[in-house]
Amino acid sequence: MPGSKEIRTKIKSVQNTRKITKAMEMVAASKMRKAQERMRAARPYGEKIRNVAAHISHANPEYRHPFLVERADAKKTGIIIITTDKGLCGGLNTNVQRLALTMMKDWEAQGQQFEVCCIGNKGLGFMQRLGAKVVSQVTQLGDKPQMEKLIGTIKVMLDGYTDKHFDRLVVFYTKFINTMSQEAVAEQLLPLSGEKLGSPEGAWDYIYEPDAKAVLDQVLTRYIEAIVYQALSENMASEQSARMVAMKAASDNAGDVIEDLTLIYNKSRQAAITKELSEIVAGAAAV
């Protein structure tokens, strides 16, 4: 059995660790509420730009934007993977990385190649370890996503699709369901399907200035940027929720460890006292 001093040192160490995890749990809970508010605030804009894009795409059938045209034989896939910059958030990043790896292996088995855009430090490190071709990246976005930091990175992928460097664009991120549940999802961004845009209510017509191509280029580009921004907002809300749950579990486990160590310490001290009493009694009896 370890000595009393060693056990006391271990108890103190676990107590210090529990203070850290408890503080991180409280910080994550505060950030989680703000992240959820930002995520919900971004949803109306995403719905409105979706409706506008649906109306415009259906109202001008003589011009088909490249984002709306299905390509028959996909040879190369563009991947946008959204992860966190920091760890200590349970299996959040592992789940989305595992999903991306599974689909990449399936595409590779079909003879497809892929290029990767990484949003978040964990995904960047993962793709670099895999040896994937990373064509754009952005990290250290902080706790509040900003569109101006994303536009350049997303544009690289949109230009690659327009120039036919790849035939499909897929985004991987973690979807926020509730505080206790987050789901890793893969969503096809391009080409845009009718199900994704939705069917407009009624038939609308437009007068385009300067022309239909210029208007559709702007609207559909903003639409894709809005989808990626919404995915990043969902991922950040999921990150703070997962971190809060992970830190709470760590604090609870530290409490259990402290209880076990305290019990061992008390038994050790009791054994030492009993032994000392036995020696005193034996010495008195010998005298």
DRENDO-1510 file (C-alpha; in Angstrom, 1 decimal, always signed):
<recs>
REC; n; res; u; v; w
REC; 1; MET; +0.0; +0.0; +0.0 .
REC; 2; PRO; +1.4; +3.5; -0.9 .
REC; 3; GLY; +2.4; +5.7; +2.0 .
REC; 4; SER; +0.2; +8.4; +3.5 .
REC; 5; LYS; +2.4; +11.3; +2.1 .
REC; 6; GLU; +2.2; +9.8; -1.5 .
REC; 7; ILE; -1.6; +9.5; -1.2 .
REC; 8; ARG; -2.0; +13.0; +0.1 .
REC; 9; THR; +0.0; +14.3; -2.8 .
REC; 10; LYS; -2.1; +12.4; -5.3 .
REC; 11; ILE; -5.3; +13.7; -3.7 .
REC; 12; LYS; -4.1; +17.3; -3.9 .
REC; 13; SER; -3.2; +16.8; -7.6 .
REC; 14; VAL; -6.6; +15.4; -8.5 .
REC; 15; GLN; -8.3; +18.3; -6.6 .
REC; 16; ASN; -6.3; +20.8; -8.6 .
REC; 17; THR; -7.3; +19.0; -11.8 .
REC; 18; ARG; -10.9; +19.1; -10.8 .
REC; 19; LYS; -10.7; +22.9; -10.2 .
REC; 20; ILE; -9.5; +23.3; -13.8 .
REC; 21; THR; -12.2; +21.1; -15.3 .
REC; 22; LYS; -14.9; +22.7; -13.3 .
REC; 23; ALA; -13.8; +26.2; -14.4 .
REC; 24; MET; -13.6; +25.0; -18.0 .
REC; 25; GLU; -17.1; +23.5; -17.7 .
REC; 26; MET; -18.5; +26.9; -16.5 .
REC; 27; VAL; -16.8; +28.8; -19.3 .
REC; 28; ALA; -18.0; +26.3; -21.9 .
REC; 29; ALA; -21.6; +26.7; -20.6 .
REC; 30; SER; -21.4; +30.4; -20.9 .
REC; 31; LYS; -20.0; +30.2; -24.4 .
REC; 32; MET; -22.5; +27.5; -25.4 .
REC; 33; ARG; -25.4; +29.9; -24.8 .
REC; 34; LYS; -23.9; +32.6; -26.9 .
REC; 35; ALA; -23.0; +30.1; -29.7 .
REC; 36; GLN; -26.5; +28.8; -29.7 .
REC; 37; GLU; -27.9; +32.3; -30.0 .
REC; 38; ARG; -25.6; +33.0; -33.0 .
REC; 39; MET; -26.6; +29.8; -34.6 .
REC; 40; ARG; -30.3; +30.5; -34.3 .
REC; 41; ALA; -29.8; +34.1; -35.5 .
REC; 42; ALA; -28.1; +32.8; -38.7 .
REC; 43; ARG; -30.9; +30.5; -39.6 .
REC; 44; PRO; -33.4; +33.1; -40.8 .
REC; 45; TYR; -30.8; +34.5; -43.3 .
REC; 46; GLY; -30.1; +31.0; -44.5 .
REC; 47; GLU; -33.8; +30.3; -45.1 .
REC; 48; LYS; -34.3; +33.6; -46.9 .
REC; 49; ILE; -31.3; +33.2; -49.2 .
REC; 50; ARG; -32.4; +29.6; -49.9 .
REC; 51; ASN; -35.9; +30.9; -51.0 .
REC; 52; VAL; -34.4; +33.7; -53.1 .
REC; 53; ALA; -32.0; +31.2; -54.8 .
REC; 54; ALA; -34.9; +28.8; -55.4 .
REC; 55; HIS; -37.1; +31.5; -57.0 .
REC; 56; ILE; -34.3; +32.9; -59.2 .
REC; 57; SER; -33.1; +29.5; -60.4 .
REC; 58; HIS; -36.6; +28.4; -61.4 .
REC; 59; ALA; -37.6; +31.7; -62.9 .
REC; 60; ASN; -34.9; +31.7; -65.7 .
REC; 61; PRO; -34.8; +28.2; -67.2 .
REC; 62; GLU; -32.9; +29.4; -70.4 .
REC; 63; TYR; -29.7; +30.0; -68.3 .
REC; 64; ARG; -28.4; +27.1; -66.2 .
REC; 65; HIS; -25.8; +28.2; -63.7 .
REC; 66; PRO; -22.9; +25.7; -63.4 .
REC; 67; PHE; -23.8; +25.2; -59.7 .
REC; 68; LEU; -27.1; +23.7; -60.8 .
REC; 69; VAL; -25.8; +21.4; -63.5 .
REC; 70; GLU; -25.3; +17.7; -62.5 .
REC; 71; ARG; -22.1; +16.2; -63.9 .
REC; 72; ALA; -22.5; +12.7; -65.2 .
REC; 73; ASP; -19.2; +11.1; -64.2 .
REC; 74; ALA; -17.5; +12.6; -61.1 .
REC; 75; LYS; -13.8; +12.1; -61.1 .
REC; 76; LYS; -12.7; +14.4; -58.4 .
REC; 77; THR; -14.4; +15.6; -55.2 .
REC; 78; GLY; -13.8; +18.8; -53.2 .
REC; 79; ILE; -14.1; +18.4; -49.5 .
REC; 80; ILE; -14.7; +21.1; -46.9 .
REC; 81; ILE; -14.2; +19.7; -43.4 .
REC; 82; ILE; -15.2; +21.9; -40.4 .
REC; 83; THR; -13.6; +21.0; -37.0 .
REC; 84; THR; -12.5; +22.9; -33.9 .
REC; 85; ASP; -9.3; +24.7; -33.2 .
REC; 86; LYS; -9.0; +23.3; -29.7 .
REC; 87; GLY; -9.5; +19.9; -28.1 .
REC; 88; LEU; -11.1; +18.7; -24.8 .
REC; 89; CYS; -14.5; +18.4; -26.4 .
REC; 90; GLY; -15.0; +14.6; -26.3 .
REC; 91; GLY; -15.4; +12.7; -29.5 .
REC; 92; LEU; -16.7; +15.7; -31.5 .
REC; 93; ASN; -13.8; +16.0; -34.0 .
REC; 94; THR; -13.1; +12.2; -34.0 .
REC; 95; ASN; -16.6; +11.5; -35.2 .
REC; 96; VAL; -16.6; +13.9; -38.1 .
REC; 97; GLN; -13.1; +12.9; -39.1 .
REC; 98; ARG; -14.1; +9.2; -39.1 .
REC; 99; LEU; -17.1; +10.0; -41.3 .
REC; 100; ALA; -14.9; +11.9; -43.7 .
REC; 101; LEU; -12.3; +9.1; -43.8 .
REC; 102; THR; -14.9; +6.5; -44.5 .
REC; 103; MET; -16.4; +8.4; -47.4 .
REC; 104; MET; -12.9; +9.3; -48.8 .
REC; 105; LYS; -12.0; +5.6; -48.8 .
REC; 106; ASP; -15.2; +4.8; -50.7 .
REC; 107; TRP; -14.5; +7.5; -53.3 .
REC; 108; GLU; -10.9; +6.3; -53.6 .
REC; 109; ALA; -12.2; +2.7; -54.2 .
REC; 110; GLN; -14.3; +4.2; -57.1 .
REC; 111; GLY; -11.2; +5.7; -58.6 .
REC; 112; GLN; -12.0; +9.3; -57.5 .
REC; 113; GLN; -9.5; +11.9; -56.3 .
REC; 114; PHE; -10.1; +14.7; -53.8 .
REC; 115; GLU; -8.9; +18.1; -52.7 .
REC; 116; VAL; -9.5; +19.4; -49.2 .
REC; 117; CYS; -10.4; +22.7; -47.6 .
REC; 118; CYS; -9.9; +22.7; -43.8 .
REC; 119; ILE; -11.7; +25.0; -41.5 .
REC; 120; GLY; -10.3; +24.4; -38.0 .
REC; 121; ASN; -6.9; +23.3; -36.7 .
REC; 122; LYS; -7.9; +19.7; -35.8 .
REC; 123; GLY; -9.2; +18.9; -39.3 .
REC; 124; LEU; -6.1; +20.5; -40.9 .
REC; 125; GLY; -3.8; +18.3; -38.8 .
REC; 126; PHE; -5.8; +15.2; -39.6 .
REC; 127; MET; -5.8; +15.8; -43.3 .
REC; 128; GLN; -2.0; +16.5; -43.3 .
REC; 129; ARG; -1.4; +13.3; -41.5 .
REC; 130; LEU; -3.4; +11.5; -44.1 .
REC; 131; GLY; -1.4; +13.1; -46.9 .
REC; 132; ALA; -4.4; +14.6; -48.5 .
REC; 133; LYS; -4.1; +17.6; -50.9 .
REC; 134; VAL; -5.1; +20.7; -48.8 .
REC; 135; VAL; -5.8; +23.6; -51.2 .
REC; 136; SER; -7.1; +26.1; -48.7 .
REC; 137; GLN; -7.4; +26.4; -45.0 .
REC; 138; VAL; -8.4; +28.8; -42.2 .
REC; 139; THR; -7.8; +28.3; -38.5 .
REC; 140; GLN; -8.0; +30.3; -35.2 .
REC; 141; LEU; -11.5; +31.7; -36.0 .
REC; 142; GLY; -12.1; +32.3; -32.3 .
REC; 143; ASP; -15.5; +31.8; -30.6 .
REC; 144; LYS; -17.4; +34.0; -33.0 .
REC; 145; PRO; -17.4; +33.0; -36.7 .
REC; 146; GLN; -16.8; +35.9; -39.1 .
REC; 147; MET; -17.8; +35.7; -42.8 .
REC; 148; GLU; -14.9; +37.8; -44.0 .
REC; 149; LYS; -12.4; +35.2; -42.7 .
REC; 150; LEU; -14.3; +32.4; -44.5 .
REC; 151; ILE; -14.9; +34.0; -47.9 .
REC; 152; GLY; -11.4; +33.6; -49.3 .
REC; 153; THR; -11.2; +30.0; -48.3 .
REC; 154; ILE; -14.6; +29.1; -49.7 .
REC; 155; LYS; -13.9; +31.0; -52.9 .
REC; 156; VAL; -10.9; +28.7; -53.6 .
REC; 157; MET; -13.3; +25.7; -53.6 .
REC; 158; LEU; -16.0; +27.4; -55.6 .
REC; 159; ASP; -13.5; +28.5; -58.3 .
REC; 160; GLY; -12.2; +25.0; -58.4 .
REC; 161; TYR; -15.7; +23.7; -59.0 .
REC; 162; THR; -16.4; +26.3; -61.7 .
REC; 163; ASP; -13.1; +25.6; -63.4 .
REC; 164; LYS; -13.9; +21.8; -63.3 .
REC; 165; HIS; -10.9; +20.9; -61.0 .
REC; 166; PHE; -13.5; +18.7; -59.2 .
REC; 167; ASP; -17.0; +17.7; -60.0 .
REC; 168; ARG; -18.6; +17.7; -56.6 .
REC; 169; LEU; -18.3; +19.7; -53.4 .
REC; 170; VAL; -19.1; +18.1; -50.0 .
REC; 171; VAL; -19.0; +19.7; -46.5 .
REC; 172; PHE; -18.4; +17.7; -43.3 .
REC; 173; TYR; -19.4; +19.3; -40.0 .
REC; 174; THR; -21.1; +18.5; -36.7 .
REC; 175; LYS; -24.8; +19.4; -36.6 .
REC; 176; PHE; -26.1; +20.7; -33.3 .
REC; 177; ILE; -29.2; +18.7; -32.1 .
REC; 178; ASN; -29.3; +19.6; -28.4 .
REC; 179; THR; -26.9; +20.1; -25.5 .
REC; 180; MET; -26.4; +16.4; -25.0 .
REC; 181; SER; -26.4; +15.3; -28.7 .
REC; 182; GLN; -24.4; +16.3; -31.7 .
REC; 183; GLU; -24.3; +14.5; -35.1 .
REC; 184; ALA; -21.5; +14.3; -37.6 .
REC; 185; VAL; -23.0; +14.9; -41.1 .
REC; 186; ALA; -21.9; +15.1; -44.7 .
REC; 187; GLU; -23.8; +17.4; -47.0 .
REC; 188; GLN; -23.4; +17.9; -50.7 .
REC; 189; LEU; -23.0; +21.6; -51.6 .
REC; 190; LEU; -22.4; +21.4; -55.3 .
REC; 191; PRO; -24.1; +20.7; -57.6 .
REC; 192; LEU; -27.2; +22.0; -56.0 .
REC; 193; SER; -30.1; +19.7; -56.3 .
REC; 194; GLY; -33.8; +20.6; -56.5 .
REC; 195; GLU; -34.4; +19.1; -53.1 .
REC; 196; LYS; -31.7; +21.3; -51.6 .
REC; 197; LEU; -33.0; +24.6; -53.0 .
REC; 198; GLY; -36.7; +23.6; -52.6 .
REC; 199; SER; -39.5; +24.4; -55.0 .
REC; 200; PRO; -40.8; +28.0; -54.9 .
REC; 201; GLU; -44.4; +28.7; -54.1 .
REC; 202; GLY; -46.0; +30.0; -57.2 .
REC; 203; ALA; -44.3; +31.2; -60.4 .
REC; 204; TRP; -42.2; +34.3; -60.1 .
REC; 205; ASP; -40.6; +36.2; -62.9 .
REC; 206; TYR; -37.8; +38.7; -62.8 .
REC; 207; ILE; -36.2; +41.5; -64.8 .
REC; 208; TYR; -32.5; +41.0; -64.5 .
REC; 209; GLU; -30.0; +43.8; -64.3 .
REC; 210; PRO; -27.4; +43.7; -65.8 .
REC; 211; ASP; -28.3; +40.1; -66.9 .
REC; 212; ALA; -29.3; +36.7; -65.5 .
REC; 213; LYS; -25.8; +35.3; -65.4 .
REC; 214; ALA; -24.4; +38.1; -63.2 .
REC; 215; VAL; -27.4; +37.9; -60.8 .
REC; 216; LEU; -27.3; +34.1; -60.5 .
REC; 217; ASP; -23.5; +34.2; -60.0 .
REC; 218; GLN; -23.9; +36.5; -57.1 .
REC; 219; VAL; -26.9; +34.9; -55.5 .
REC; 220; LEU; -25.8; +31.3; -55.7 .
REC; 221; THR; -22.3; +32.2; -54.4 .
REC; 222; ARG; -23.8; +34.0; -51.4 .
REC; 223; TYR; -26.1; +31.0; -50.9 .
REC; 224; ILE; -23.1; +28.6; -50.7 .
REC; 225; GLU; -21.3; +31.0; -48.4 .
REC; 226; ALA; -24.4; +31.2; -46.1 .
REC; 227; ILE; -24.6; +27.4; -46.0 .
REC; 228; VAL; -20.9; +27.1; -44.9 .
REC; 229; TYR; -21.3; +29.9; -42.4 .
REC; 230; GLN; -24.4; +28.1; -40.9 .
REC; 231; ALA; -22.5; +24.8; -40.8 .
REC; 232; LEU; -19.6; +26.6; -38.9 .
REC; 233; SER; -22.1; +28.1; -36.5 .
REC; 234; GLU; -23.6; +24.7; -35.9 .
REC; 235; ASN; -20.2; +23.2; -35.3 .
REC; 236; MET; -19.2; +25.9; -32.8 .
REC; 237; ALA; -22.4; +25.4; -30.8 .
REC; 238; SER; -21.7; +21.7; -30.9 .
REC; 239; GLU; -18.1; +22.3; -29.7 .
REC; 240; GLN; -19.1; +24.2; -26.6 .
REC; 241; SER; -21.9; +21.8; -25.7 .
REC; 242; ALA; -19.5; +18.8; -26.1 .
REC; 243; ARG; -16.8; +20.5; -24.1 .
REC; 244; MET; -19.2; +21.4; -21.3 .
REC; 245; VAL; -20.4; +17.7; -21.1 .
REC; 246; ALA; -16.8; +16.4; -21.3 .
REC; 247; MET; -15.6; +18.7; -18.6 .
REC; 248; LYS; -18.6; +17.9; -16.3 .
REC; 249; ALA; -17.8; +14.2; -16.8 .
REC; 250; ALA; -14.1; +14.8; -16.0 .
REC; 251; SER; -15.1; +16.8; -12.8 .
REC; 252; ASP; -17.4; +14.0; -11.7 .
REC; 253; ASN; -14.7; +11.4; -12.3 .
REC; 254; ALA; -12.2; +13.4; -10.4 .
REC; 255; GLY; -14.6; +13.5; -7.5 .
REC; 256; ASP; -14.9; +9.7; -7.5 .
REC; 257; VAL; -11.1; +9.4; -7.6 .
REC; 258; ILE; -10.8; +11.7; -4.7 .
REC; 259; GLU; -13.3; +9.7; -2.7 .
REC; 260; ASP; -11.5; +6.5; -3.4 .
REC; 261; LEU; -8.1; +8.0; -2.6 .
REC; 262; THR; -9.4; +9.5; +0.7 .
REC; 263; LEU; -10.7; +6.0; +1.7 .
REC; 264; ILE; -7.3; +4.5; +1.0 .
REC; 265; TYR; -5.6; +7.3; +2.9 .
REC; 266; ASN; -7.8; +6.8; +5.9 .
REC; 267; LYS; -7.2; +3.0; +5.9 .
REC; 268; SER; -3.5; +3.6; +5.6 .
REC; 269; ARG; -3.5; +6.1; +8.5 .
REC; 270; GLN; -5.6; +3.7; +10.6 .
REC; 271; ALA; -3.3; +0.8; +9.9 .
REC; 272; ALA; -0.3; +3.0; +10.9 .
REC; 273; ILE; -2.0; +4.1; +14.2 .
REC; 274; THR; -3.0; +0.5; +15.0 .
REC; 275; LYS; +0.6; -0.7; +14.3 .
REC; 276; GLU; +2.0; +2.0; +16.6 .
REC; 277; LEU; -0.4; +1.2; +19.4 .
REC; 278; SER; +0.5; -2.5; +19.1 .
REC; 279; GLU; +4.2; -1.7; +19.4 .
REC; 280; ILE; +3.5; +0.5; +22.5 .
REC; 281; VAL; +1.4; -2.3; +24.1 .
REC; 282; ALA; +4.0; -4.9; +23.3 .
REC; 283; GLY; +6.8; -2.7; +24.7 .
REC; 284; ALA; +4.9; -2.1; +27.9 .
REC; 285; ALA; +4.2; -5.9; +28.2 .
REC; 286; ALA; +7.9; -6.6; +27.8 .
REC; 287; VAL; +8.8; -4.2; +30.6 .
</recs>
